[in-house]
Each structure stands twice: as C-alpha cells, then as structure tokens.
Amino acid sequence: MAVPKRKTSKAKRDMRRSPNMKKSVPGVSVCPQCHEPKLPHRVCPNCNYYDGKEVVAETINA
C-alpha cells in the first residue's frame, strides 16, 4: 500500500482544496410582476409568473 514519504504541508493541502472555495451563489434577479427576488430563468415562487404569464395555476383545497 502506498504511504506518503513526508507530511503534506498546510499550504499544499489548502492549494489542493482551493477550487472548491471559488464556487459562488447563483445570481438573483427581481421578478417584474411582484418585485420579489427570484432565480433567473425560473418561475417566481411568490406569484407563479414567468415571462409575463401565469405558469402554475393556484389551487385552493377547501
């Protein structure tokens, strides 16, 4: 079984892990209908509108 000859330094370890630190949160846009924040190119979770049209019809369970 392969065994490391020397201890990996903190700098080398952190350099290896650095690409994971570059990931960022996706951009947030504003819904033109209700002006609430939403993810771009998705139906607004607040008013169910996309591209000026209602996409998901409201269902009322009585």
mmCIF file of the N, C-alpha and C atoms, coordinates in Angstrom:
data_MODEL
# 
_entry.id   MODEL 
# 
loop_
_atom_site.group_PDB 
_atom_site.id 
_atom_site.type_symbol 
_atom_site.label_atom_id 
_atom_site.label_alt_id 
_atom_site.label_comp_id 
_atom_site.label_asym_id 
_atom_site.label_entity_id 
_atom_site.label_seq_id 
_atom_site.pdbx_PDB_ins_code 
_atom_site.Cartn_x 
_atom_site.Cartn_y 
_atom_site.Cartn_z 
_atom_site.occupancy 
_atom_site.B_iso_or_equiv 
_atom_site.pdbx_formal_charge 
_atom_site.auth_seq_id 
_atom_site.auth_comp_id 
_atom_site.auth_asym_id 
_atom_site.auth_atom_id 
_atom_site.pdbx_PDB_model_num 
ATOM 1   N N  . MET A 1 1  ? 0.839   -1.178 0.000   1.00 0.00 ? 1  MET A N  1 
ATOM 2   C CA . MET A 1 1  ? 0.000   0.000  0.000   1.00 0.00 ? 1  MET A CA 1 
ATOM 3   C C  . MET A 1 1  ? 0.888   1.247  0.000   1.00 0.00 ? 1  MET A C  1 
ATOM 4   N N  . ALA A 1 2  ? 0.508   2.251  -0.790  1.00 0.00 ? 2  ALA A N  1 
ATOM 5   C CA . ALA A 1 2  ? 1.324   3.465  -0.883  1.00 0.00 ? 2  ALA A CA 1 
ATOM 6   C C  . ALA A 1 2  ? 1.177   4.295  0.381   1.00 0.00 ? 2  ALA A C  1 
ATOM 7   N N  . VAL A 1 3  ? 2.320   4.784  0.879   1.00 0.00 ? 3  VAL A N  1 
ATOM 8   C CA . VAL A 1 3  ? 2.336   5.593  2.084   1.00 0.00 ? 3  VAL A CA 1 
ATOM 9   C C  . VAL A 1 3  ? 3.099   6.880  1.769   1.00 0.00 ? 3  VAL A C  1 
ATOM 10  N N  . PRO A 1 4  ? 2.597   8.057  2.183   1.00 0.00 ? 4  PRO A N  1 
ATOM 11  C CA . PRO A 1 4  ? 3.317   9.295  1.920   1.00 0.00 ? 4  PRO A CA 1 
ATOM 12  C C  . PRO A 1 4  ? 4.672   9.312  2.616   1.00 0.00 ? 4  PRO A C  1 
ATOM 13  N N  . LYS A 1 5  ? 5.686   9.830  1.904   1.00 0.00 ? 5  LYS A N  1 
ATOM 14  C CA . LYS A 1 5  ? 7.036   9.881  2.469   1.00 0.00 ? 5  LYS A CA 1 
ATOM 15  C C  . LYS A 1 5  ? 7.169   11.047 3.448   1.00 0.00 ? 5  LYS A C  1 
ATOM 16  N N  . ARG A 1 6  ? 6.459   12.153 3.180   1.00 0.00 ? 6  ARG A N  1 
ATOM 17  C CA . ARG A 1 6  ? 6.511   13.336 4.042   1.00 0.00 ? 6  ARG A CA 1 
ATOM 18  C C  . ARG A 1 6  ? 5.100   13.812 4.336   1.00 0.00 ? 6  ARG A C  1 
ATOM 19  N N  . LYS A 1 7  ? 4.973   14.549 5.435   1.00 0.00 ? 7  LYS A N  1 
ATOM 20  C CA . LYS A 1 7  ? 3.692   15.147 5.795   1.00 0.00 ? 7  LYS A CA 1 
ATOM 21  C C  . LYS A 1 7  ? 3.350   16.251 4.786   1.00 0.00 ? 7  LYS A C  1 
ATOM 22  N N  . THR A 1 8  ? 2.111   16.292 4.318   1.00 0.00 ? 8  THR A N  1 
ATOM 23  C CA . THR A 1 8  ? 1.681   17.347 3.399   1.00 0.00 ? 8  THR A CA 1 
ATOM 24  C C  . THR A 1 8  ? 1.509   18.640 4.183   1.00 0.00 ? 8  THR A C  1 
ATOM 25  N N  . SER A 1 9  ? 2.153   19.697 3.716   1.00 0.00 ? 9  SER A N  1 
ATOM 26  C CA . SER A 1 9  ? 2.103   20.975 4.431   1.00 0.00 ? 9  SER A CA 1 
ATOM 27  C C  . SER A 1 9  ? 0.711   21.592 4.304   1.00 0.00 ? 9  SER A C  1 
ATOM 28  N N  . LYS A 1 10 ? 0.432   22.536 5.192   1.00 0.00 ? 10 LYS A N  1 
ATOM 29  C CA . LYS A 1 10 ? -0.866  23.223 5.165   1.00 0.00 ? 10 LYS A CA 1 
ATOM 30  C C  . LYS A 1 10 ? -1.047  23.983 3.859   1.00 0.00 ? 10 LYS A C  1 
ATOM 31  N N  . ALA A 1 11 ? 0.030   24.560 3.338   1.00 0.00 ? 11 ALA A N  1 
ATOM 32  C CA . ALA A 1 11 ? -0.047  25.324 2.093   1.00 0.00 ? 11 ALA A CA 1 
ATOM 33  C C  . ALA A 1 11 ? -0.425  24.414 0.921   1.00 0.00 ? 11 ALA A C  1 
ATOM 34  N N  . LYS A 1 12 ? 0.225   23.266 0.808   1.00 0.00 ? 12 LYS A N  1 
ATOM 35  C CA . LYS A 1 12 ? -0.084  22.325 -0.272  1.00 0.00 ? 12 LYS A CA 1 
ATOM 36  C C  . LYS A 1 12 ? -1.503  21.786 -0.139  1.00 0.00 ? 12 LYS A C  1 
ATOM 37  N N  . ARG A 1 13 ? -1.903  21.460 1.076   1.00 0.00 ? 13 ARG A N  1 
ATOM 38  C CA . ARG A 1 13 ? -3.245  20.951 1.318   1.00 0.00 ? 13 ARG A CA 1 
ATOM 39  C C  . ARG A 1 13 ? -4.290  21.987 0.916   1.00 0.00 ? 13 ARG A C  1 
ATOM 40  N N  . ASP A 1 14 ? -4.068  23.256 1.307   1.00 0.00 ? 14 ASP A N  1 
ATOM 41  C CA . ASP A 1 14 ? -5.023  24.322 1.008   1.00 0.00 ? 14 ASP A CA 1 
ATOM 42  C C  . ASP A 1 14 ? -5.040  24.660 -0.480  1.00 0.00 ? 14 ASP A C  1 
ATOM 43  N N  . MET A 1 15 ? -3.879  24.558 -1.158  1.00 0.00 ? 15 MET A N  1 
ATOM 44  C CA . MET A 1 15 ? -3.851  24.784 -2.611  1.00 0.00 ? 15 MET A CA 1 
ATOM 45  C C  . MET A 1 15 ? -4.708  23.741 -3.326  1.00 0.00 ? 15 MET A C  1 
ATOM 46  N N  . ARG A 1 16 ? -4.660  22.516 -2.859  1.00 0.00 ? 16 ARG A N  1 
ATOM 47  C CA . ARG A 1 16 ? -5.445  21.443 -3.462  1.00 0.00 ? 16 ARG A CA 1 
ATOM 48  C C  . ARG A 1 16 ? -6.944  21.675 -3.261  1.00 0.00 ? 16 ARG A C  1 
ATOM 49  N N  . ARG A 1 17 ? -7.313  22.238 -2.131  1.00 0.00 ? 17 ARG A N  1 
ATOM 50  C CA . ARG A 1 17 ? -8.724  22.463 -1.813  1.00 0.00 ? 17 ARG A CA 1 
ATOM 51  C C  . ARG A 1 17 ? -9.261  23.784 -2.370  1.00 0.00 ? 17 ARG A C  1 
ATOM 52  N N  . SER A 1 18 ? -8.403  24.647 -2.883  1.00 0.00 ? 18 SER A N  1 
ATOM 53  C CA . SER A 1 18 ? -8.826  25.995 -3.271  1.00 0.00 ? 18 SER A CA 1 
ATOM 54  C C  . SER A 1 18 ? -9.896  26.058 -4.361  1.00 0.00 ? 18 SER A C  1 
ATOM 55  N N  . PRO A 1 19 ? -9.953  25.167 -5.364  1.00 0.00 ? 19 PRO A N  1 
ATOM 56  C CA . PRO A 1 19 ? -11.004 25.299 -6.374  1.00 0.00 ? 19 PRO A CA 1 
ATOM 57  C C  . PRO A 1 19 ? -12.412 25.233 -5.791  1.00 0.00 ? 19 PRO A C  1 
ATOM 58  N N  . ASN A 1 20 ? -12.579 24.532 -4.678  1.00 0.00 ? 20 ASN A N  1 
ATOM 59  C CA . ASN A 1 20 ? -13.898 24.444 -4.054  1.00 0.00 ? 20 ASN A CA 1 
ATOM 60  C C  . ASN A 1 20 ? -14.316 25.762 -3.418  1.00 0.00 ? 20 ASN A C  1 
ATOM 61  N N  . MET A 1 21 ? -13.353 26.615 -3.067  1.00 0.00 ? 21 MET A N  1 
ATOM 62  C CA . MET A 1 21 ? -13.661 27.884 -2.416  1.00 0.00 ? 21 MET A CA 1 
ATOM 63  C C  . MET A 1 21 ? -14.164 28.924 -3.416  1.00 0.00 ? 21 MET A C  1 
ATOM 64  N N  . LYS A 1 22 ? -13.931 28.685 -4.707  1.00 0.00 ? 22 LYS A N  1 
ATOM 65  C CA . LYS A 1 22 ? -14.301 29.662 -5.727  1.00 0.00 ? 22 LYS A CA 1 
ATOM 66  C C  . LYS A 1 22 ? -15.769 29.600 -6.104  1.00 0.00 ? 22 LYS A C  1 
ATOM 67  N N  . LYS A 1 23 ? -16.472 28.583 -5.670  1.00 0.00 ? 23 LYS A N  1 
ATOM 68  C CA . LYS A 1 23 ? -17.883 28.447 -6.019  1.00 0.00 ? 23 LYS A CA 1 
ATOM 69  C C  . LYS A 1 23 ? -18.692 29.540 -5.336  1.00 0.00 ? 23 LYS A C  1 
ATOM 70  N N  . SER A 1 24 ? -19.591 30.148 -6.096  1.00 0.00 ? 24 SER A N  1 
ATOM 71  C CA . SER A 1 24 ? -20.368 31.260 -5.551  1.00 0.00 ? 24 SER A CA 1 
ATOM 72  C C  . SER A 1 24 ? -21.858 30.964 -5.680  1.00 0.00 ? 24 SER A C  1 
ATOM 73  N N  . VAL A 1 25 ? -22.633 31.767 -5.029  1.00 0.00 ? 25 VAL A N  1 
ATOM 74  C CA . VAL A 1 25 ? -24.090 31.648 -5.051  1.00 0.00 ? 25 VAL A CA 1 
ATOM 75  C C  . VAL A 1 25 ? -24.587 32.138 -6.406  1.00 0.00 ? 25 VAL A C  1 
ATOM 76  N N  . PRO A 1 26 ? -25.586 31.479 -7.006  1.00 0.00 ? 26 PRO A N  1 
ATOM 77  C CA . PRO A 1 26 ? -26.093 31.951 -8.292  1.00 0.00 ? 26 PRO A CA 1 
ATOM 78  C C  . PRO A 1 26 ? -26.695 33.338 -8.169  1.00 0.00 ? 26 PRO A C  1 
ATOM 79  N N  . GLY A 1 27 ? -26.664 34.082 -9.260  1.00 0.00 ? 27 GLY A N  1 
ATOM 80  C CA . GLY A 1 27 ? -27.204 35.439 -9.266  1.00 0.00 ? 27 GLY A CA 1 
ATOM 81  C C  . GLY A 1 27 ? -28.693 35.445 -8.988  1.00 0.00 ? 27 GLY A C  1 
ATOM 82  N N  . VAL A 1 28 ? -29.157 36.511 -8.375  1.00 0.00 ? 28 VAL A N  1 
ATOM 83  C CA . VAL A 1 28 ? -30.575 36.638 -8.052  1.00 0.00 ? 28 VAL A CA 1 
ATOM 84  C C  . VAL A 1 28 ? -31.116 37.834 -8.821  1.00 0.00 ? 28 VAL A C  1 
ATOM 85  N N  . SER A 1 29 ? -32.249 37.633 -9.498  1.00 0.00 ? 29 SER A N  1 
ATOM 86  C CA . SER A 1 29 ? -32.887 38.727 -10.223 1.00 0.00 ? 29 SER A CA 1 
ATOM 87  C C  . SER A 1 29 ? -34.187 39.098 -9.505  1.00 0.00 ? 29 SER A C  1 
ATOM 88  N N  . VAL A 1 30 ? -34.830 40.143 -10.000 1.00 0.00 ? 30 VAL A N  1 
ATOM 89  C CA . VAL A 1 30 ? -36.065 40.618 -9.387  1.00 0.00 ? 30 VAL A CA 1 
ATOM 90  C C  . VAL A 1 30 ? -37.222 40.281 -10.313 1.00 0.00 ? 30 VAL A C  1 
ATOM 91  N N  . CYS A 1 31 ? -38.287 39.766 -9.764  1.00 0.00 ? 31 CYS A N  1 
ATOM 92  C CA . CYS A 1 31 ? -39.482 39.425 -10.540 1.00 0.00 ? 31 CYS A CA 1 
ATOM 93  C C  . CYS A 1 31 ? -40.148 40.729 -11.004 1.00 0.00 ? 31 CYS A C  1 
ATOM 94  N N  . PRO A 1 32 ? -40.413 40.884 -12.308 1.00 0.00 ? 32 PRO A N  1 
ATOM 95  C CA . PRO A 1 32 ? -41.051 42.113 -12.781 1.00 0.00 ? 32 PRO A CA 1 
ATOM 96  C C  . PRO A 1 32 ? -42.517 42.225 -12.367 1.00 0.00 ? 32 PRO A C  1 
ATOM 97  N N  . GLN A 1 33 ? -43.120 41.106 -11.992 1.00 0.00 ? 33 GLN A N  1 
ATOM 98  C CA . GLN A 1 33 ? -44.535 41.098 -11.617 1.00 0.00 ? 33 GLN A CA 1 
ATOM 99  C C  . GLN A 1 33 ? -44.738 41.547 -10.166 1.00 0.00 ? 33 GLN A C  1 
ATOM 100 N N  . CYS A 1 34 ? -44.030 40.889 -9.239  1.00 0.00 ? 34 CYS A N  1 
ATOM 101 C CA . CYS A 1 34 ? -44.252 41.161 -7.809  1.00 0.00 ? 34 CYS A CA 1 
ATOM 102 C C  . CYS A 1 34 ? -43.043 41.812 -7.140  1.00 0.00 ? 34 CYS A C  1 
ATOM 103 N N  . HIS A 1 35 ? -41.939 41.978 -7.869  1.00 0.00 ? 35 HIS A N  1 
ATOM 104 C CA . HIS A 1 35 ? -40.718 42.630 -7.376  1.00 0.00 ? 35 HIS A CA 1 
ATOM 105 C C  . HIS A 1 35 ? -40.069 41.895 -6.205  1.00 0.00 ? 35 HIS A C  1 
ATOM 106 N N  . GLU A 1 36 ? -40.249 40.591 -6.142  1.00 0.00 ? 36 GLU A N  1 
ATOM 107 C CA . GLU A 1 36 ? -39.591 39.762 -5.138  1.00 0.00 ? 36 GLU A CA 1 
ATOM 108 C C  . GLU A 1 36 ? -38.342 39.138 -5.769  1.00 0.00 ? 36 GLU A C  1 
ATOM 109 N N  . PRO A 1 37 ? -37.319 38.823 -4.979  1.00 0.00 ? 37 PRO A N  1 
ATOM 110 C CA . PRO A 1 37 ? -36.133 38.175 -5.550  1.00 0.00 ? 37 PRO A CA 1 
ATOM 111 C C  . PRO A 1 37 ? -36.451 36.752 -6.004  1.00 0.00 ? 37 PRO A C  1 
ATOM 112 N N  . LYS A 1 38 ? -35.876 36.369 -7.152  1.00 0.00 ? 38 LYS A N  1 
ATOM 113 C CA . LYS A 1 38 ? -36.069 35.016 -7.678  1.00 0.00 ? 38 LYS A CA 1 
ATOM 114 C C  . LYS A 1 38 ? -34.839 34.621 -8.470  1.00 0.00 ? 38 LYS A C  1 
ATOM 115 N N  . LEU A 1 39 ? -34.672 33.331 -8.732  1.00 0.00 ? 39 LEU A N  1 
ATOM 116 C CA . LEU A 1 39 ? -33.577 32.858 -9.559  1.00 0.00 ? 39 LEU A CA 1 
ATOM 117 C C  . LEU A 1 39 ? -33.891 33.163 -11.019 1.00 0.00 ? 39 LEU A C  1 
ATOM 118 N N  . PRO A 1 40 ? -32.876 33.549 -11.810 1.00 0.00 ? 40 PRO A N  1 
ATOM 119 C CA . PRO A 1 40 ? -33.155 33.870 -13.202 1.00 0.00 ? 40 PRO A CA 1 
ATOM 120 C C  . PRO A 1 40 ? -33.585 32.649 -14.012 1.00 0.00 ? 40 PRO A C  1 
ATOM 121 N N  . HIS A 1 41 ? -34.429 32.860 -15.013 1.00 0.00 ? 41 HIS A N  1 
ATOM 122 C CA . HIS A 1 41 ? -34.927 31.821 -15.920 1.00 0.00 ? 41 HIS A CA 1 
ATOM 123 C C  . HIS A 1 41 ? -35.730 30.756 -15.187 1.00 0.00 ? 41 HIS A C  1 
ATOM 124 N N  . ARG A 1 42 ? -36.409 31.148 -14.126 1.00 0.00 ? 42 ARG A N  1 
ATOM 125 C CA . ARG A 1 42 ? -37.260 30.215 -13.380 1.00 0.00 ? 42 ARG A CA 1 
ATOM 126 C C  . ARG A 1 42 ? -38.562 30.907 -13.017 1.00 0.00 ? 42 ARG A C  1 
ATOM 127 N N  . VAL A 1 43 ? -39.577 30.101 -12.738 1.00 0.00 ? 43 VAL A N  1 
ATOM 128 C CA . VAL A 1 43 ? -40.876 30.638 -12.322 1.00 0.00 ? 43 VAL A CA 1 
ATOM 129 C C  . VAL A 1 43 ? -40.719 31.274 -10.950 1.00 0.00 ? 43 VAL A C  1 
ATOM 130 N N  . CYS A 1 44 ? -41.339 32.423 -10.763 1.00 0.00 ? 44 CYS A N  1 
ATOM 131 C CA . CYS A 1 44 ? -41.284 33.109 -9.475  1.00 0.00 ? 44 CYS A CA 1 
ATOM 132 C C  . CYS A 1 44 ? -42.037 32.281 -8.441  1.00 0.00 ? 44 CYS A C  1 
ATOM 133 N N  . PRO A 1 45 ? -41.414 31.922 -7.319  1.00 0.00 ? 45 PRO A N  1 
ATOM 134 C CA . PRO A 1 45 ? -42.109 31.124 -6.315  1.00 0.00 ? 45 PRO A CA 1 
ATOM 135 C C  . PRO A 1 45 ? -43.189 31.906 -5.579  1.00 0.00 ? 45 PRO A C  1 
ATOM 136 N N  . ASN A 1 46 ? -43.147 33.231 -5.664  1.00 0.00 ? 46 ASN A N  1 
ATOM 137 C CA . ASN A 1 46 ? -44.109 34.056 -4.939  1.00 0.00 ? 46 ASN A CA 1 
ATOM 138 C C  . ASN A 1 46 ? -45.412 34.239 -5.721  1.00 0.00 ? 46 ASN A C  1 
ATOM 139 N N  . CYS A 1 47 ? -45.294 34.605 -7.025  1.00 0.00 ? 47 CYS A N  1 
ATOM 140 C CA . CYS A 1 47 ? -46.513 34.911 -7.788  1.00 0.00 ? 47 CYS A CA 1 
ATOM 141 C C  . CYS A 1 47 ? -46.784 33.923 -8.919  1.00 0.00 ? 47 CYS A C  1 
ATOM 142 N N  . ASN A 1 48 ? -45.902 32.922 -9.135  1.00 0.00 ? 48 ASN A N  1 
ATOM 143 C CA . ASN A 1 48 ? -46.062 31.884 -10.153 1.00 0.00 ? 48 ASN A CA 1 
ATOM 144 C C  . ASN A 1 48 ? -46.112 32.441 -11.572 1.00 0.00 ? 48 ASN A C  1 
ATOM 145 N N  . TYR A 1 49 ? -45.404 33.532 -11.844 1.00 0.00 ? 49 TYR A N  1 
ATOM 146 C CA . TYR A 1 49 ? -45.349 34.115 -13.176 1.00 0.00 ? 49 TYR A CA 1 
ATOM 147 C C  . TYR A 1 49 ? -43.966 33.886 -13.777 1.00 0.00 ? 49 TYR A C  1 
ATOM 148 N N  . TYR A 1 50 ? -43.941 33.684 -15.106 1.00 0.00 ? 50 TYR A N  1 
ATOM 149 C CA . TYR A 1 50 ? -42.692 33.607 -15.861 1.00 0.00 ? 50 TYR A CA 1 
ATOM 150 C C  . TYR A 1 50 ? -42.936 34.244 -17.218 1.00 0.00 ? 50 TYR A C  1 
ATOM 151 N N  . ASP A 1 51 ? -42.106 35.198 -17.592 1.00 0.00 ? 51 ASP A N  1 
ATOM 152 C CA . ASP A 1 51 ? -42.197 35.900 -18.870 1.00 0.00 ? 51 ASP A CA 1 
ATOM 153 C C  . ASP A 1 51 ? -43.552 36.576 -19.042 1.00 0.00 ? 51 ASP A C  1 
ATOM 154 N N  . GLY A 1 52 ? -44.094 37.123 -17.957 1.00 0.00 ? 52 GLY A N  1 
ATOM 155 C CA . GLY A 1 52 ? -45.349 37.863 -18.010 1.00 0.00 ? 52 GLY A CA 1 
ATOM 156 C C  . GLY A 1 52 ? -46.595 37.008 -18.048 1.00 0.00 ? 52 GLY A C  1 
ATOM 157 N N  . LYS A 1 53 ? -46.460 35.686 -17.929 1.00 0.00 ? 53 LYS A N  1 
ATOM 158 C CA . LYS A 1 53 ? -47.619 34.790 -17.972 1.00 0.00 ? 53 LYS A CA 1 
ATOM 159 C C  . LYS A 1 53 ? -47.662 33.941 -16.714 1.00 0.00 ? 53 LYS A C  1 
ATOM 160 N N  . GLU A 1 54 ? -48.876 33.654 -16.236 1.00 0.00 ? 54 GLU A N  1 
ATOM 161 C CA . GLU A 1 54 ? -49.006 32.773 -15.077 1.00 0.00 ? 54 GLU A CA 1 
ATOM 162 C C  . GLU A 1 54 ? -48.763 31.342 -15.535 1.00 0.00 ? 54 GLU A C  1 
ATOM 163 N N  . VAL A 1 55 ? -47.817 30.685 -14.901 1.00 0.00 ? 55 VAL A N  1 
ATOM 164 C CA . VAL A 1 55 ? -47.418 29.348 -15.336 1.00 0.00 ? 55 VAL A CA 1 
ATOM 165 C C  . VAL A 1 55 ? -48.065 28.271 -14.481 1.00 0.00 ? 55 VAL A C  1 
ATOM 166 N N  . VAL A 1 56 ? -48.047 28.441 -13.186 1.00 0.00 ? 56 VAL A N  1 
ATOM 167 C CA . VAL A 1 56 ? -48.611 27.454 -12.265 1.00 0.00 ? 56 VAL A CA 1 
ATOM 168 C C  . VAL A 1 56 ? -49.912 28.034 -11.730 1.00 0.00 ? 56 VAL A C  1 
ATOM 169 N N  . ALA A 1 57 ? -51.007 27.370 -12.043 1.00 0.00 ? 57 ALA A N  1 
ATOM 170 C CA . ALA A 1 57 ? -52.301 27.850 -11.576 1.00 0.00 ? 57 ALA A CA 1 
ATOM 171 C C  . ALA A 1 57 ? -52.430 27.615 -10.071 1.00 0.00 ? 57 ALA A C  1 
ATOM 172 N N  . GLU A 1 58 ? -53.011 28.576 -9.396  1.00 0.00 ? 58 GLU A N  1 
ATOM 173 C CA . GLU A 1 58 ? -53.234 28.466 -7.942  1.00 0.00 ? 58 GLU A CA 1 
ATOM 174 C C  . GLU A 1 58 ? -54.316 27.410 -7.689  1.00 0.00 ? 58 GLU A C  1 
ATOM 175 N N  . THR A 1 59 ? -54.065 26.520 -6.760  1.00 0.00 ? 59 THR A N  1 
ATOM 176 C CA . THR A 1 59 ? -55.074 25.530 -6.391  1.00 0.00 ? 59 THR A CA 1 
ATOM 177 C C  . THR A 1 59 ? -55.505 25.786 -4.953  1.00 0.00 ? 59 THR A C  1 
ATOM 178 N N  . ILE A 1 60 ? -56.796 25.800 -4.754  1.00 0.00 ? 60 ILE A N  1 
ATOM 179 C CA . ILE A 1 60 ? -57.349 26.043 -3.419  1.00 0.00 ? 60 ILE A CA 1 
ATOM 180 C C  . ILE A 1 60 ? -58.021 24.748 -2.955  1.00 0.00 ? 60 ILE A C  1 
ATOM 181 N N  . ASN A 1 61 ? -57.502 24.185 -1.886  1.00 0.00 ? 61 ASN A N  1 
ATOM 182 C CA . ASN A 1 61 ? -58.089 22.969 -1.306  1.00 0.00 ? 61 ASN A CA 1 
ATOM 183 C C  . ASN A 1 61 ? -58.984 23.356 -0.165  1.00 0.00 ? 61 ASN A C  1 
ATOM 184 N N  . ALA A 1 62 ? -60.294 23.157 -0.354  1.00 0.00 ? 62 ALA A N  1 
ATOM 185 C CA . ALA A 1 62 ? -61.243 23.544 0.670   1.00 0.00 ? 62 ALA A CA 1 
ATOM 186 C C  . ALA A 1 62 ? -61.796 22.346 1.389   1.00 0.00 ? 62 ALA A C  1 
# 
